Amino acid sequence: MNVVENKQKAKDMPLYEHIYMARQDVSTSQVEELTKTLSELITSNGGSIGKTEYWGLKSLTYRIRKNRKAHYTLLNIEAPAAAVAEMERQMRINEDILRFMTVRVDEHEEGPSAMMQKRDDRGDRGDRRGPRRF
């Protein structure tokens, strides 16, 4: 294959955003190792990982399998559907993974995701009150 055919083949592969939640009692290094294992699984099946973001240990709205918190990780994936299906199959077997979600997208976002961007804690609410009166 020449370079043009290679680019066309890569362009035809679908893009996915994949988020998974790992148990709270798993260490950060174990989450990174899990991410590395999933990335190797995708690349061995003909795909590639664009960006990975570790969002940290966050509180859950409700308990999932007796866990009140979870480690969140985002993966931007460019891979055939069979590779993603195999990754999801492996994740269902793994006891350290509480939940996962894969969404097909038209293109990946550039730069950090919305979860990684710094926000003001108060937002617009601080401006609505007006001046304080004593």
The first five atom37 places (N, CA, C, CB, O) and aatype in JSON, in Angstrom:
{
  "aatype": [12, 2, 19, 19, 6, 2, 11, 5, 11, 0, 11, 3, 12, 14, 10, 18, 6, 8, 9, 18, 12, 0, 1, 5, 3, 19, 15, 16, 15, 5, 19, 6, 6, 10, 16, 11, 16, 10, 15, 6, 10, 9, 16, 15, 2, 7, 7, 15, 9, 7, 11, 16, 6, 18, 17, 7, 10, 11, 15, 10, 16, 18, 1, 9, 1, 11, 2, 1, 11, 0, 8, 18, 16, 10, 10, 2, 9, 6, 0, 14, 0, 0, 0, 19, 0, 6, 12, 6, 1, 5, 12, 1, 9, 2, 6, 3, 9, 10, 1, 13, 12, 16, 19, 1, 19, 3, 6, 8, 6, 6, 7, 14, 15, 0, 12, 12, 5, 11, 1, 3, 3, 1, 7, 3, 1, 7, 3, 1, 1, 7, 14, 1, 1, 13],
  "atom_mask": [
    [1, 1, 1, 1, 1],
    [1, 1, 1, 1, 1],
    [1, 1, 1, 1, 1],
    [1, 1, 1, 1, 1],
    [1, 1, 1, 1, 1],
    [1, 1, 1, 1, 1],
    [1, 1, 1, 1, 1],
    [1, 1, 1, 1, 1],
    [1, 1, 1, 1, 1],
    [1, 1, 1, 1, 1],
    [1, 1, 1, 1, 1],
    [1, 1, 1, 1, 1],
    [1, 1, 1, 1, 1],
    [1, 1, 1, 1, 1],
    [1, 1, 1, 1, 1],
    [1, 1, 1, 1, 1],
    [1, 1, 1, 1, 1],
    [1, 1, 1, 1, 1],
    [1, 1, 1, 1, 1],
    [1, 1, 1, 1, 1],
    [1, 1, 1, 1, 1],
    [1, 1, 1, 1, 1],
    [1, 1, 1, 1, 1],
    [1, 1, 1, 1, 1],
    [1, 1, 1, 1, 1],
    [1, 1, 1, 1, 1],
    [1, 1, 1, 1, 1],
    [1, 1, 1, 1, 1],
    [1, 1, 1, 1, 1],
    [1, 1, 1, 1, 1],
    [1, 1, 1, 1, 1],
    [1, 1, 1, 1, 1],
    [1, 1, 1, 1, 1],
    [1, 1, 1, 1, 1],
    [1, 1, 1, 1, 1],
    [1, 1, 1, 1, 1],
    [1, 1, 1, 1, 1],
    [1, 1, 1, 1, 1],
    [1, 1, 1, 1, 1],
    [1, 1, 1, 1, 1],
    [1, 1, 1, 1, 1],
    [1, 1, 1, 1, 1],
    [1, 1, 1, 1, 1],
    [1, 1, 1, 1, 1],
    [1, 1, 1, 1, 1],
    [1, 1, 1, 0, 1],
    [1, 1, 1, 0, 1],
    [1, 1, 1, 1, 1],
    [1, 1, 1, 1, 1],
    [1, 1, 1, 0, 1],
    [1, 1, 1, 1, 1],
    [1, 1, 1, 1, 1],
    [1, 1, 1, 1, 1],
    [1, 1, 1, 1, 1],
    [1, 1, 1, 1, 1],
    [1, 1, 1, 0, 1],
    [1, 1, 1, 1, 1],
    [1, 1, 1, 1, 1],
    [1, 1, 1, 1, 1],
    [1, 1, 1, 1, 1],
    [1, 1, 1, 1, 1],
    [1, 1, 1, 1, 1],
    [1, 1, 1, 1, 1],
    [1, 1, 1, 1, 1],
    [1, 1, 1, 1, 1],
    [1, 1, 1, 1, 1],
    [1, 1, 1, 1, 1],
    [1, 1, 1, 1, 1],
    [1, 1, 1, 1, 1],
    [1, 1, 1, 1, 1],
    [1, 1, 1, 1, 1],
    [1, 1, 1, 1, 1],
    [1, 1, 1, 1, 1],
    [1, 1, 1, 1, 1],
    [1, 1, 1, 1, 1],
    [1, 1, 1, 1, 1],
    [1, 1, 1, 1, 1],
    [1, 1, 1, 1, 1],
    [1, 1, 1, 1, 1],
    [1, 1, 1, 1, 1],
    [1, 1, 1, 1, 1],
    [1, 1, 1, 1, 1],
    [1, 1, 1, 1, 1],
    [1, 1, 1, 1, 1],
    [1, 1, 1, 1, 1],
    [1, 1, 1, 1, 1],
    [1, 1, 1, 1, 1],
    [1, 1, 1, 1, 1],
    [1, 1, 1, 1, 1],
    [1, 1, 1, 1, 1],
    [1, 1, 1, 1, 1],
    [1, 1, 1, 1, 1],
    [1, 1, 1, 1, 1],
    [1, 1, 1, 1, 1],
    [1, 1, 1, 1, 1],
    [1, 1, 1, 1, 1],
    [1, 1, 1, 1, 1],
    [1, 1, 1, 1, 1],
    [1, 1, 1, 1, 1],
    [1, 1, 1, 1, 1],
    [1, 1, 1, 1, 1],
    [1, 1, 1, 1, 1],
    [1, 1, 1, 1, 1],
    [1, 1, 1, 1, 1],
    [1, 1, 1, 1, 1],
    [1, 1, 1, 1, 1],
    [1, 1, 1, 1, 1],
    [1, 1, 1, 1, 1],
    [1, 1, 1, 1, 1],
    [1, 1, 1, 1, 1],
    [1, 1, 1, 0, 1],
    [1, 1, 1, 1, 1],
    [1, 1, 1, 1, 1],
    [1, 1, 1, 1, 1],
    [1, 1, 1, 1, 1],
    [1, 1, 1, 1, 1],
    [1, 1, 1, 1, 1],
    [1, 1, 1, 1, 1],
    [1, 1, 1, 1, 1],
    [1, 1, 1, 1, 1],
    [1, 1, 1, 1, 1],
    [1, 1, 1, 1, 1],
    [1, 1, 1, 0, 1],
    [1, 1, 1, 1, 1],
    [1, 1, 1, 1, 1],
    [1, 1, 1, 0, 1],
    [1, 1, 1, 1, 1],
    [1, 1, 1, 1, 1],
    [1, 1, 1, 1, 1],
    [1, 1, 1, 0, 1],
    [1, 1, 1, 1, 1],
    [1, 1, 1, 1, 1],
    [1, 1, 1, 1, 1],
    [1, 1, 1, 1, 1]
  ],
  "atom_positions": [
    [[0.83, -1.18, 0.0], [0.0, 0.0, 0.0], [0.88, 1.24, 0.0], [-0.95, 0.0, 1.21], [1.93, 1.29, 0.63]],
    [[0.41, 2.23, -0.72], [1.14, 3.49, -0.68], [0.57, 4.39, 0.41], [1.09, 4.2, -2.06], [-0.37, 4.01, 1.11]],
    [[1.14, 5.57, 0.54], [0.78, 6.49, 1.63], [-0.68, 6.94, 1.51], [1.71, 7.7, 1.63], [-1.37, 7.05, 2.52]],
    [[-1.15, 7.21, 0.29], [-2.52, 7.67, 0.1], [-3.52, 6.61, 0.54], [-2.77, 8.06, -1.36], [-4.51, 6.93, 1.2]],
    [[-3.27, 5.33, 0.18], [-4.17, 4.26, 0.58], [-4.16, 4.07, 2.1], [-3.78, 2.95, -0.12], [-5.19, 3.79, 2.71]],
    [[-2.97, 4.22, 2.71], [-2.87, 4.11, 4.16], [-3.69, 5.18, 4.86], [-1.42, 4.2, 4.59], [-4.39, 4.88, 5.83]],
    [[-3.61, 6.43, 4.38], [-4.38, 7.52, 4.98], [-5.87, 7.3, 4.79], [-3.97, 8.86, 4.38], [-6.66, 7.59, 5.69]],
    [[-6.26, 6.8, 3.62], [-7.67, 6.54, 3.36], [-8.18, 5.44, 4.28], [-7.88, 6.15, 1.9], [-9.3, 5.53, 4.79]],
    [[-7.37, 4.41, 4.49], [-7.78, 3.32, 5.38], [-7.93, 3.83, 6.81], [-6.76, 2.17, 5.33], [-8.88, 3.47, 7.5]],
    [[-6.98, 4.67, 7.27], [-7.06, 5.23, 8.61], [-8.26, 6.17, 8.74], [-5.76, 5.98, 8.96], [-8.88, 6.24, 9.8]],
    [[-8.57, 6.88, 7.66], [-9.7, 7.81, 7.69], [-11.02, 7.07, 7.8], [-9.69, 8.68, 6.44], [-11.99, 7.59, 8.35]],
    [[-11.08, 5.84, 7.28], [-12.3, 5.06, 7.3], [-12.6, 4.44, 8.66], [-12.23, 3.98, 6.26], [-13.73, 4.03, 8.92]],
    [[-11.6, 4.37, 9.53], [-11.84, 3.78, 10.85], [-12.69, 4.72, 11.7], [-10.51, 3.46, 11.56], [-12.44, 5.93, 11.72]],
    [[-13.67, 4.19, 12.39], [-14.52, 5.04, 13.23], [-13.78, 5.56, 14.46], [-15.77, 4.27, 13.67], [-12.8, 4.96, 14.91]],
    [[-14.25, 6.69, 14.97], [-13.68, 7.32, 16.16], [-14.63, 7.1, 17.34], [-13.42, 8.83, 15.92], [-15.85, 7.17, 17.18]],
    [[-14.06, 6.85, 18.51], [-14.84, 6.6, 19.7], [-14.28, 7.4, 20.88], [-14.87, 5.1, 20.04], [-13.07, 7.64, 20.95]],
    [[-15.16, 7.8, 21.78], [-14.76, 8.29, 23.09], [-15.22, 7.23, 24.08], [-15.38, 9.71, 23.41], [-16.38, 6.84, 24.09]],
    [[-14.29, 6.78, 24.91], [-14.58, 5.69, 25.84], [-14.24, 6.16, 27.25], [-13.78, 4.4, 25.47], [-13.13, 6.64, 27.49]],
    [[-15.17, 6.02, 28.16], [-14.95, 6.38, 29.56], [-15.22, 5.14, 30.41], [-15.87, 7.57, 30.0], [-16.21, 4.43, 30.21]],
    [[-14.32, 4.89, 31.34], [-14.59, 3.8, 32.27], [-14.35, 4.25, 33.7], [-13.71, 2.58, 31.95], [-13.59, 5.18, 33.96]],
    [[-15.03, 3.56, 34.62], [-14.93, 3.85, 36.04], [-14.37, 2.61, 36.74], [-16.31, 4.26, 36.64], [-14.91, 1.51, 36.6]],
    [[-13.28, 2.81, 37.49], [-12.66, 1.72, 38.23], [-13.0, 1.86, 39.72], [-11.13, 1.7, 38.02], [-13.31, 2.95, 40.19]],
    [[-12.94, 0.76, 40.44], [-13.27, 0.74, 41.87], [-12.43, 1.73, 42.66], [-13.08, -0.66, 42.43], [-11.32, 2.07, 42.26]],
    [[-12.97, 2.2, 43.79], [-12.3, 3.2, 44.6], [-11.08, 2.66, 45.35], [-13.26, 3.77, 45.59], [-10.16, 3.42, 45.64]],
    [[-11.06, 1.36, 45.65], [-9.93, 0.81, 46.4], [-8.76, 0.39, 45.52], [-10.4, -0.36, 47.2], [-7.77, -0.15, 46.02]],
    [[-8.86, 0.62, 44.23], [-7.75, 0.37, 43.31], [-6.85, 1.61, 43.33], [-8.27, 0.06, 41.85], [-7.35, 2.73, 43.35]],
    [[-5.54, 1.41, 43.31], [-4.63, 2.55, 43.35], [-4.55, 3.23, 41.98], [-3.23, 2.1, 43.8], [-4.95, 2.66, 40.96]],
    [[-4.03, 4.45, 41.98], [-3.88, 5.2, 40.72], [-2.95, 4.48, 39.76], [-3.36, 6.62, 41.0], [-3.2, 4.47, 38.56]],
    [[-1.89, 3.89, 40.28], [-0.96, 3.18, 39.4], [-1.62, 1.95, 38.78], [0.3, 2.75, 40.19], [-1.33, 1.59, 37.64]],
    [[-2.52, 1.3, 39.52], [-3.25, 0.17, 38.96], [-4.21, 0.62, 37.86], [-4.02, -0.58, 40.06], [-4.42, -0.09, 36.88]],
    [[-4.81, 1.8, 38.02], [-5.69, 2.35, 36.99], [-4.88, 2.65, 35.73], [-6.41, 3.63, 37.5], [-5.33, 2.38, 34.62]],
    [[-3.68, 3.22, 35.91], [-2.81, 3.5, 34.77], [-2.4, 2.21, 34.06], [-1.57, 4.27, 35.22], [-2.33, 2.17, 32.83]],
    [[-2.12, 1.17, 34.83], [-1.77, -0.12, 34.25], [-2.96, -0.71, 33.48], [-1.3, -1.1, 35.35], [-2.78, -1.31, 32.42]],
    [[-4.15, -0.55, 34.01], [-5.36, -1.01, 33.34], [-5.56, -0.26, 32.03], [-6.58, -0.83, 34.25], [-5.93, -0.86, 31.02]],
    [[-5.33, 1.04, 32.05], [-5.43, 1.85, 30.83], [-4.4, 1.39, 29.81], [-5.23, 3.33, 31.15], [-4.71, 1.3, 28.62]],
    [[-3.2, 1.1, 30.25], [-2.15, 0.62, 29.35], [-2.54, -0.72, 28.72], [-0.82, 0.47, 30.11], [-2.33, -0.93, 27.53]],
    [[-3.12, -1.62, 29.52], [-3.56, -2.92, 29.02], [-4.66, -2.76, 27.96], [-4.07, -3.79, 30.18], [-4.63, -3.43, 26.93]],
    [[-5.62, -1.86, 28.23], [-6.69, -1.62, 27.26], [-6.15, -1.0, 25.98], [-7.76, -0.72, 27.86], [-6.61, -1.34, 24.89]],
    [[-5.17, -0.11, 26.1], [-4.56, 0.52, 24.93], [-3.83, -0.51, 24.08], [-3.59, 1.63, 25.36], [-3.91, -0.48, 22.85]],
    [[-3.12, -1.43, 24.73], [-2.42, -2.48, 24.0], [-3.4, -3.41, 23.29], [-1.53, -3.3, 24.95], [-3.13, -3.88, 22.19]],
    [[-4.53, -3.66, 23.92], [-5.57, -4.49, 23.31], [-6.11, -3.84, 22.04], [-6.72, -4.75, 24.3], [-6.31, -4.52, 21.03]],
    [[-6.34, -2.54, 22.09], [-6.84, -1.81, 20.91], [-5.79, -1.82, 19.8], [-7.21, -0.35, 21.28], [-6.12, -2.1, 18.65]],
    [[-4.54, -1.52, 20.13], [-3.49, -1.45, 19.1], [-3.21, -2.82, 18.5], [-2.2, -0.86, 19.69], [-2.88, -2.92, 17.32]],
    [[-3.32, -3.88, 19.3], [-3.08, -5.22, 18.75], [-4.19, -5.65, 17.79], [-2.96, -6.24, 19.89], [-3.98, -6.53, 16.96]],
    [[-5.36, -5.03, 17.89], [-6.47, -5.33, 17.0], [-6.61, -4.32, 15.87], [-7.76, -5.39, 17.78], [-7.66, -4.25, 15.22]],
    [[-5.57, -3.53, 15.62], [-5.56, -2.65, 14.46], [-6.03, -1.24, 14.71], [0.0, 0.0, 0.0], [-6.25, -0.5, 13.75]],
    [[-6.18, -0.83, 15.94], [-6.64, 0.52, 16.24], [-5.52, 1.36, 16.84], [0.0, 0.0, 0.0], [-4.37, 0.94, 16.9]],
    [[-5.89, 2.55, 17.29], [-4.92, 3.43, 17.95], [-5.64, 4.26, 19.0], [-4.2, 4.35, 16.91], [-6.84, 4.52, 18.91]],
    [[-4.87, 4.67, 20.01], [-5.38, 5.52, 21.08], [-4.84, 6.92, 20.86], [-4.97, 4.96, 22.5], [-3.62, 7.12, 20.79]],
    [[-5.74, 7.89, 20.75], [-5.31, 9.26, 20.51], [-4.91, 9.97, 21.79], [0.0, 0.0, 0.0], [-3.8, 10.5, 21.88]],
    [[-5.77, 9.99, 22.76], [-5.53, 10.73, 23.99], [-6.11, 9.94, 25.15], [-6.15, 12.15, 23.93], [-7.17, 9.33, 25.02]],
    [[-5.43, 9.95, 26.27], [-5.97, 9.38, 27.5], [-5.93, 10.46, 28.58], [-5.17, 8.11, 27.94], [-4.96, 11.2, 28.7]],
    [[-7.0, 10.53, 29.35], [-7.08, 11.48, 30.45], [-7.56, 10.75, 31.7], [-8.02, 12.68, 30.09], [-8.6, 10.09, 31.69]],
    [[-6.8, 10.9, 32.77], [-7.22, 10.38, 34.06], [-7.9, 11.52, 34.79], [-6.0, 9.79, 34.88], [-7.26, 12.52, 35.11]],
    [[-9.2, 11.38, 35.07], [-9.97, 12.45, 35.68], [-9.92, 12.42, 37.2], [-11.4, 12.37, 35.23], [-10.34, 13.38, 37.84]],
    [[-9.43, 11.36, 37.77], [-9.28, 11.3, 39.21], [-10.35, 10.48, 39.91], [0.0, 0.0, 0.0], [-11.21, 9.87, 39.27]],
    [[-10.26, 10.49, 41.23], [-11.22, 9.78, 42.06], [-12.37, 10.73, 42.37], [-10.54, 9.25, 43.37], [-12.17, 11.76, 43.01]],
    [[-13.57, 10.38, 41.93], [-14.73, 11.25, 42.08], [-15.85, 10.51, 42.8], [-15.22, 11.76, 40.71], [-15.96, 9.29, 42.74]],
    [[-16.68, 11.28, 43.49], [-17.83, 10.71, 44.18], [-18.91, 10.3, 43.18], [-18.41, 11.72, 45.21], [-19.11, 10.95, 42.15]],
    [[-19.58, 9.22, 43.49], [-20.68, 8.74, 42.66], [-22.0, 9.27, 43.2], [-20.7, 7.18, 42.6], [-22.11, 9.54, 44.4]],
    [[-22.98, 9.44, 42.35], [-24.3, 9.89, 42.76], [-24.98, 8.83, 43.61], [-25.15, 10.23, 41.55], [-25.67, 9.16, 44.58]],
    [[-24.8, 7.58, 43.26], [-25.36, 6.47, 44.02], [-24.32, 5.35, 44.07], [-26.71, 5.97, 43.39], [-23.42, 5.29, 43.23]],
    [[-24.46, 4.47, 45.04], [-23.48, 3.41, 45.19], [-23.6, 2.4, 44.05], [-23.66, 2.7, 46.53], [-24.7, 2.04, 43.62]],
    [[-22.45, 1.96, 43.57], [-22.37, 0.92, 42.55], [-21.51, -0.19, 43.14], [-21.78, 1.46, 41.19], [-20.33, 0.02, 43.41]],
    [[-22.08, -1.36, 43.33], [-21.38, -2.5, 43.92], [-20.65, -2.11, 45.21], [-20.4, -3.09, 42.92], [-19.47, -2.44, 45.39]],
    [[-21.34, -1.42, 46.08], [-20.85, -0.99, 47.39], [-19.74, 0.06, 47.33], [-20.35, -2.18, 48.16], [-19.05, 0.28, 48.32]],
    [[-19.55, 0.7, 46.18], [-18.55, 1.75, 46.04], [-19.23, 3.1, 46.01], [-17.71, 1.54, 44.76], [-20.23, 3.29, 45.32]],
    [[-18.69, 4.05, 46.77], [-19.21, 5.42, 46.79], [-18.4, 6.36, 45.92], [-19.24, 5.95, 48.21], [-18.84, 7.46, 45.61]],
    [[-17.2, 5.92, 45.51], [-16.33, 6.71, 44.65], [-15.78, 5.82, 43.55], [-15.17, 7.36, 45.46], [-15.86, 4.6, 43.64]],
    [[-15.23, 6.45, 42.5], [-14.64, 5.68, 41.4], [-13.56, 6.51, 40.72], [-15.72, 5.25, 40.38], [-13.61, 7.74, 40.73]],
    [[-12.59, 5.82, 40.13], [-11.56, 6.44, 39.3], [-12.1, 6.54, 37.87], [-10.2, 5.62, 39.35], [-12.51, 5.53, 37.29]],
    [[-12.12, 7.75, 37.31], [-12.63, 7.97, 35.95], [-11.47, 8.13, 34.98], [-13.54, 9.21, 35.9], [-10.48, 8.8, 35.29]],
    [[-11.57, 7.52, 33.79], [-10.56, 7.64, 32.75], [-11.23, 7.75, 31.39], [-9.58, 6.44, 32.78], [-12.19, 7.03, 31.11]],
    [[-10.72, 8.66, 30.55], [-11.23, 8.87, 29.19], [-10.19, 8.38, 28.19], [-11.57, 10.36, 28.94], [-9.0, 8.64, 28.36]],
    [[-10.64, 7.67, 27.15], [-9.78, 7.24, 26.05], [-10.38, 7.71, 24.74], [-9.59, 5.69, 26.06], [-11.57, 7.48, 24.49]],
    [[-9.6, 8.36, 23.9], [-10.02, 8.67, 22.53], [-9.47, 7.56, 21.64], [-9.51, 10.1, 22.06], [-8.26, 7.37, 21.54]],
    [[-10.37, 6.83, 21.0], [-10.0, 5.62, 20.27], [-10.32, 5.79, 18.79], [-10.73, 4.39, 20.84], [-11.36, 6.33, 18.42]],
    [[-9.4, 5.33, 17.95], [-9.64, 5.2, 16.51], [-9.38, 3.74, 16.18], [-8.73, 6.18, 15.65], [-8.22, 3.32, 16.1]],
    [[-10.45, 2.97, 15.99], [-10.3, 1.53, 15.83], [-11.5, 0.93, 15.12], [-10.1, 0.86, 17.19], [-12.57, 1.53, 15.1]],
    [[-11.32, -0.25, 14.55], [-12.48, -0.95, 13.98], [-13.43, -1.39, 15.1], [-12.03, -2.17, 13.14], [-13.03, -1.52, 16.26]],
    [[-14.67, -1.62, 14.73], [-15.69, -1.97, 15.72], [-15.36, -3.27, 16.44], [-17.05, -2.1, 15.04], [-15.69, -3.42, 17.62]],
    [[-14.71, -4.21, 15.76], [-14.36, -5.48, 16.4], [-13.37, -5.28, 17.54], [-13.78, -6.44, 15.37], [-13.45, -5.98, 18.55]],
    [[-12.45, -4.35, 17.4], [-11.47, -4.07, 18.46], [-12.16, -3.48, 19.68], [-10.37, -3.11, 17.95], [-11.83, -3.84, 20.81]],
    [[-13.11, -2.58, 19.46], [-13.84, -1.98, 20.57], [-14.72, -3.03, 21.26], [-14.7, -0.79, 20.08], [-14.83, -3.04, 22.48]],
    [[-15.34, -3.9, 20.48], [-16.17, -4.96, 21.05], [-15.33, -5.9, 21.92], [-16.87, -5.75, 19.94], [-15.79, -6.33, 22.98]],
    [[-14.12, -6.22, 21.48], [-13.24, -7.08, 22.26], [-12.8, -6.39, 23.56], [-12.0, -7.48, 21.43], [-12.73, -7.02, 24.61]],
    [[-12.52, -5.09, 23.48], [-12.13, -4.34, 24.66], [-13.3, -4.33, 25.67], [-11.73, -2.88, 24.29], [-13.08, -4.54, 26.87]],
    [[-14.5, -4.1, 25.2], [-15.66, -4.08, 26.09], [-15.9, -5.46, 26.7], [-16.9, -3.62, 25.32], [-16.32, -5.56, 27.86]],
    [[-15.65, -6.51, 25.94], [-15.81, -7.87, 26.47], [-14.83, -8.1, 27.62], [-15.58, -8.92, 25.35], [-15.19, -8.66, 28.65]],
    [[-13.58, -7.66, 27.43], [-12.57, -7.8, 28.48], [-12.94, -6.98, 29.73], [-11.2, -7.37, 27.96], [-12.68, -7.4, 30.85]],
    [[-13.56, -5.82, 29.51], [-13.94, -4.96, 30.62], [-15.09, -5.57, 31.43], [-14.33, -3.56, 30.11], [-15.14, -5.4, 32.65]],
    [[-16.0, -6.27, 30.77], [-17.09, -6.92, 31.49], [-16.56, -8.0, 32.43], [-18.1, -7.53, 30.49], [-17.12, -8.23, 33.5]],
    [[-15.47, -8.67, 32.03], [-14.88, -9.74, 32.83], [-14.12, -9.18, 34.03], [-13.94, -10.6, 31.96], [-14.11, -9.8, 35.09]],
    [[-13.49, -8.02, 33.87], [-12.64, -7.44, 34.9], [-13.47, -6.95, 36.09], [-11.82, -6.28, 34.31], [-14.4, -6.17, 35.91]],
    [[-13.14, -7.39, 37.28], [-13.88, -7.02, 38.48], [-13.56, -5.61, 38.96], [-13.59, -8.0, 39.59], [-14.33, -5.03, 39.73]],
    [[-12.43, -5.05, 38.53], [-12.04, -3.71, 38.96], [-12.81, -2.61, 38.25], [-10.56, -3.5, 38.74], [-12.83, -1.47, 38.72]],
    [[-13.46, -2.92, 37.14], [-14.19, -1.93, 36.36], [-15.66, -1.98, 36.75], [-14.01, -2.17, 34.84], [-16.33, -3.0, 36.62]],
    [[-16.16, -0.83, 37.23], [-17.55, -0.76, 37.66], [-18.49, -0.54, 36.48], [-17.73, 0.37, 38.69], [-19.47, -1.27, 36.31]],
    [[-18.2, 0.47, 35.67], [-19.02, 0.83, 34.51], [-18.12, 1.32, 33.4], [-20.09, 1.9, 34.88], [-16.99, 1.74, 33.64]],
    [[-18.63, 1.27, 32.17], [-17.93, 1.88, 31.04], [-18.96, 2.3, 30.01], [-16.9, 0.9, 30.43], [-20.08, 1.8, 29.97]],
    [[-18.56, 3.24, 29.17], [-19.43, 3.72, 28.1], [-18.57, 4.09, 26.9], [-20.29, 4.93, 28.58], [-17.57, 4.79, 27.04]],
    [[-18.96, 3.61, 25.73], [-18.28, 3.93, 24.49], [-19.26, 4.63, 23.57], [-17.69, 2.66, 23.83], [-20.36, 4.13, 23.34]],
    [[-18.86, 5.79, 23.04], [-19.71, 6.57, 22.16], [-18.95, 6.83, 20.87], [-20.15, 7.91, 22.83], [-17.79, 7.25, 20.89]],
    [[-19.59, 6.58, 19.74], [-18.96, 6.89, 18.46], [-19.14, 8.38, 18.18], [-19.57, 6.02, 17.31], [-20.23, 8.92, 18.35]],
    [[-18.06, 9.04, 17.75], [-18.08, 10.47, 17.47], [-17.58, 10.72, 16.06], [-17.21, 11.24, 18.5], [-16.91, 9.88, 15.46]],
    [[-17.93, 11.91, 15.53], [-17.47, 12.27, 14.2], [-16.01, 12.7, 14.22], [-18.32, 13.39, 13.63], [-15.26, 12.4, 13.29]],
    [[-15.6, 13.4, 15.28], [-14.2, 13.79, 15.44], [-13.9, 13.97, 16.91], [-13.89, 15.1, 14.65], [-14.79, 14.24, 17.72]],
    [[-12.63, 13.8, 17.26], [-12.21, 13.98, 18.65], [-11.99, 15.45, 18.94], [-10.93, 13.17, 18.94], [-11.57, 16.21, 18.06]],
    [[-12.26, 15.85, 20.17], [-12.02, 17.23, 20.59], [-10.52, 17.48, 20.71], [-12.73, 17.53, 21.94], [-9.77, 16.61, 21.13]],
    [[-10.1, 18.67, 20.33], [-8.71, 19.07, 20.5], [-8.54, 19.64, 21.9], [-8.28, 20.1, 19.42], [-9.47, 20.26, 22.43]],
    [[-7.4, 19.45, 22.49], [-7.12, 20.01, 23.8], [-7.77, 19.2, 24.9], [0.0, 0.0, 0.0], [-8.27, 18.1, 24.66]],
    [[-7.77, 19.74, 26.12], [-8.32, 18.99, 27.25], [-9.84, 18.9, 27.18], [-7.9, 19.64, 28.56], [-10.51, 19.76, 26.61]],
    [[-10.38, 17.84, 27.76], [-11.83, 17.66, 27.79], [-12.45, 18.63, 28.78], [-12.19, 16.2, 28.15], [-11.75, 19.33, 29.51]],
    [[-13.77, 18.67, 28.8], [-14.48, 19.58, 29.7], [-14.2, 19.26, 31.16], [-15.99, 19.52, 29.43], [-14.21, 20.16, 32.0]],
    [[-13.95, 18.01, 31.48], [-13.67, 17.62, 32.87], [-12.3, 18.12, 33.33], [-13.73, 16.11, 33.01], [-12.09, 18.3, 34.53]],
    [[-11.39, 18.34, 32.41], [-10.03, 18.75, 32.78], [-9.85, 20.27, 32.76], [-9.03, 18.11, 31.84], [-8.84, 20.77, 33.24]],
    [[-10.81, 21.0, 32.22], [-10.7, 22.45, 32.16], [-11.0, 23.05, 33.51], [-11.63, 23.04, 31.09], [-11.91, 22.6, 34.22]],
    [[-10.25, 24.06, 33.88], [-10.44, 24.74, 35.17], [-11.7, 25.58, 35.1], [-9.2, 25.62, 35.53], [-11.91, 26.33, 34.15]],
    [[-12.54, 25.44, 36.15], [-13.78, 26.21, 36.22], [-13.79, 27.02, 37.49], [-15.02, 25.29, 36.15], [-13.14, 26.66, 38.48]],
    [[-14.52, 28.12, 37.46], [-14.78, 28.88, 38.68], [-15.85, 28.13, 39.46], [-15.22, 30.36, 38.36], [-16.87, 27.74, 38.89]],
    [[-15.63, 27.93, 40.73], [-16.56, 27.14, 41.54], [-17.94, 27.77, 41.64], [-16.0, 26.94, 42.91], [-18.95, 27.06, 41.65]],
    [[-18.0, 29.1, 41.71], [-19.3, 29.75, 41.87], [-20.02, 29.95, 40.55], [-19.12, 31.08, 42.55], [-21.25, 30.04, 40.54]],
    [[-19.31, 30.02, 39.46], [-19.95, 30.23, 38.17], [-20.56, 31.62, 38.07], [0.0, 0.0, 0.0], [-19.95, 32.59, 38.5]],
    [[-21.77, 31.73, 37.51], [-22.44, 33.01, 37.34], [-23.19, 33.46, 38.58], [-23.4, 32.92, 36.19], [-23.57, 34.63, 38.68]],
    [[-23.41, 32.58, 39.52], [-24.24, 32.91, 40.68], [-23.7, 34.09, 41.49], [-24.37, 31.71, 41.57], [-24.48, 34.84, 42.06]],
    [[-22.39, 34.25, 41.54], [-21.82, 35.33, 42.32], [-22.16, 36.7, 41.76], [0.0, 0.0, 0.0], [-22.22, 37.67, 42.52]],
    [[-22.37, 36.81, 40.46], [-22.65, 38.1, 39.83], [-24.12, 38.5, 39.96], [-22.26, 38.06, 38.38], [-24.43, 39.69, 39.83]],
    [[-25.02, 37.58, 40.19], [-26.46, 37.87, 40.17], [-26.93, 38.59, 41.42], [-27.25, 36.59, 40.0], [-27.93, 39.31, 41.36]],
    [[-26.27, 38.41, 42.51], [-26.75, 38.96, 43.77], [-26.66, 40.47, 43.84], [-25.98, 38.37, 44.9], [-27.49, 41.11, 44.49]],
    [[-25.7, 41.05, 43.18], [-25.52, 42.48, 43.27], [-24.66, 42.86, 44.46], [0.0, 0.0, 0.0], [-24.08, 41.98, 45.1]],
    [[-24.57, 44.12, 44.76], [-23.72, 44.55, 45.9], [-24.34, 44.14, 47.23], [-23.49, 46.09, 45.86], [-25.56, 44.05, 47.36]],
    [[-23.49, 43.91, 48.23], [-23.97, 43.57, 49.56], [-24.43, 44.82, 50.29], [-22.87, 42.85, 50.38], [-23.82, 45.88, 50.17]],
    [[-25.49, 44.68, 51.02], [-26.01, 45.81, 51.82], [-25.96, 45.41, 53.28], [-27.48, 46.2, 51.39], [-26.36, 44.3, 53.64]],
    [[-25.48, 46.3, 54.09], [-25.39, 46.03, 55.53], [-26.38, 46.78, 56.32], [-24.03, 46.35, 56.04], [-26.42, 46.66, 57.54]]
  ]
}
